[in-house]
């Protein structure tokens, strides 16, 4: 029977010590039910690094408060092996928060194995932009819902003390990956958080795109500008004209009029699925569509980051129309229309950098 570890309402100095003391006395196969008032993923990775002992853990519910998870103690790590964190059951926002915290805590030469349900390459760009060229990134496996990457900090971090949630040097990101990467990560930032972009010049087309997508719900500040380098800080705010922003967003993602005649084949409700399974189910449903058909996606939050991923990858026949936007219930018609005459668009379509 699992032993309970109660970590709620503990001072910071006791939090990690209590967890480590209990785990240190455990044997392989022992299980613990941990209740905490914060994410403990960084502490569990740190334990593996310091004690050369593998751990596995699974949350009872990815979004529940307090955090409840079951931790299983594994065998001692082999020489040169790294501790592992499997983030497939975490919501995307918590994935990035946990992984950024873990990397911040690494000393030079330390690392971990990341397990994800899709290629986590955007994280590589994020870490490199924030810490400099001190990341060793090696794929151990790719595809089939399980991507494994060995991540090692190879030098001292070049991170600054500026109060930003994340930073991307878009000069280092392939052009066709820039839009999906920026919008996907921006969608995870909480109100008041700041994203910093480093570009070869001020990305005014991106600013116009943000205005179209997010209305007045952000501020845009150029904090540095010199030839070949421009730093822009984008802060997510509470829009004072929410209805206008919503209308702009609907215009940006609304489908052409042929969607009204599109045949709806099913309703796909992913609210009860673990985050790791949602994208797989949605993309498979899209792949199974015939031309002129679609399905209604039901989600518990605005799936806008998914829109940008589809928009970048699915081609001109992709359609997306919001049908409902309520707290806890968003409905979107996702469809596959007839491709435009003349074939697919030019793959070298310019992006705003």
C-alpha positions, -999 to +999 in steps of 0.1 A: +000+000+000+015+034-010+028+056+018+014+092+018+038+122+018+020+153+028+038+185+016+011+211+018+017+242+038+054+234+043+080+262+044+104+262+014+133+250+035+114+219+047+096+211+014+125+194-005+142+180+026+111+160+037+106+146+002+142+136-002+144+120+033+115+098+026+126+087-008+162+080+004+149+053+027+129+036+000+136+005-020+130-003-057+093-008-063+081+013-033+053+037-041+043+070-025+012+092-028+023+127-027+000+157-019+016+191-026+005+227-031+029+233-060+045+213-088+073+191-076+086+179-110+119+199-106+125+183-071+119+148-085+144+154-113+169+169-088+165+138-066+174+115-095+205+137-103+218+137-067+209+102-057+214+083-090+181+066-085+153+065-111+118+077-103+085+075-122+055+096-113+020+102-125-006+128-115-040+117-104-054+146-125-031+170-145-049+202-134-062+193-099-054+215-069-037+204-047-013+183-067-018+146-061+007+122-077+020+087-073+057+083-072+074+049-078+110+044-069+131+025-095+165+009-097+198+028-093+207+046-125+235+031-145+267+049-150+263+080-172+225+075-173+202+105-168+171+110-147+138+111-167+108+134-167+077+123-187+056+154-193+029+138-215+002+141-188+009+177-181-009+206-198+014+225-222+017+256-199+028+235-170+052+215-192+072+246-201+072+260-166+085+227-152+111+222-179+124+257-177+127+254-139+145+221-142+170+235-167+176+266-146+185+243-117+211+223-136+248+227-130+272+225-159+274+188-170+241+178-155+211+168-176+179+148-179+158+128-204+126+145-216+097+123-227+071+141-247+042+132-271+055+153-300+088+168-311+098+193-284+120+213-307+104+246-298+118+240-262+153+238-277+149+272-293+135+286-261+163+272-239+190+284-264+175+318-266+174+322-228+206+305-218+229+308-248+247+280-267+250+257-236+225+230-246+234+195-258+202+181-274+202+145-285+172+126-297+170+090-283+138+082-301+112+099-323+076+094-331+046+072-322+036+094-294+069+091-275+098+114-282+128+111-260+155+137-258+186+138-237+192+174-226+225+184-209+237+219-198+272+222-212+283+255-198+274+284-176+241+300-184+240+334-201+205+341-188+198+377-178+179+389-148+152+406-169+117+398-158+105+379-189+087+345-189+104+334-221+127+346-248+131+336-285+159+346-308+140+342-340+172+346-360+180+310-349+146+295-358+138+284-394+114+308-410+085+283-414+087+274-377+087+310-364+049+317-364+038+284-349+065+286-322+057+322-312+020+318-311+020+284-294+042+297-266+024+330-263-008+312-258+006+296-226+017+328-210-005+340-181-018+376-179+010+399-170+037+377-184+062+390-209+077+373-240+109+387-255+117+384-291+151+390-307+149+397-344+171+412-371+148+442-372+115+452-356+089+427-367+061+451-375+042+425-396+041+403-365+028+433-345+000+437-369-007+400-368-008+401-330-032+431-332-055+411-355-053+379-333-053+394-298-069+428-301-057+452-273-048+424-250-010+430-252+016+457-251+045+459-275+078+476-264+110+479-284+137+478-257+168+477-279+173+485-316+206+484-335+216+471-370+209+434-372+194+431-337+161+443-322+146+433-289+109+435-285+090+427-253+054+416-256+033+416-224-001+399-222-026+422-206-063+423-198-080+437-229-101+468-224-120+460-256-125+423-253-154+423-277-133+439-304-105+415-298-129+386-300-143+399-332-108+403-347-099+368-336-131+354-352-122+372-384-087+358-383-097+322-379-131+322-396-135+299-425-149+309-459-186+306-466-183+271-480-180+259-444-218+264-440-223+234-464-196+213-449-208+179-437-201+174-400-191+137-394-187+137-356-183+156-324-149+151-308-150+159-271-114+158-257-121+174-223-117+141-204-086+130-223-051+135-208-033+163-226-009+138-241-037+121-260-056+152-272-034+163-301-031+127-313-069+122-314-075+156-331-049+152-358-060+117-365-096+129-368-084+155-393-064+130-413-095+107-416-116+135-431-128+134-467-128+166-487-159+186-478-163+171-443-154+183-409-158+175-372-167+197-342-139+198-316-151+203-280-124+215-256-122+230-221-102+260-232-095+280-263-075+257-286-060+287-305-024+273-304-037+242-322-051+265-349-016+279-356-002+244-358-029+233-383-024+266-402+013+259-406+010+223-415-023+213-429-024+232-462-049+255-479-079+231-475-078+235-437-109+252-422-115+265-386-146+281-374-155+289-338-191+278-329-190+284-291-168+302-267-179+297-230-159+291-199-150+254-199-166+247-233-151+258-266-165+243-298-147+246-331-156+232-366-124+218-381-128+208-417-112+200-450-124+220-479-117+218-516-081+231-523-080+263-543-075+261-580-039+262-590-026+238-563-008+245-531+007+279-522+044+287-526+064+270-498+086+301-496+057+323-485+073+352-466+068+353-428+071+386-409+108+386-402 
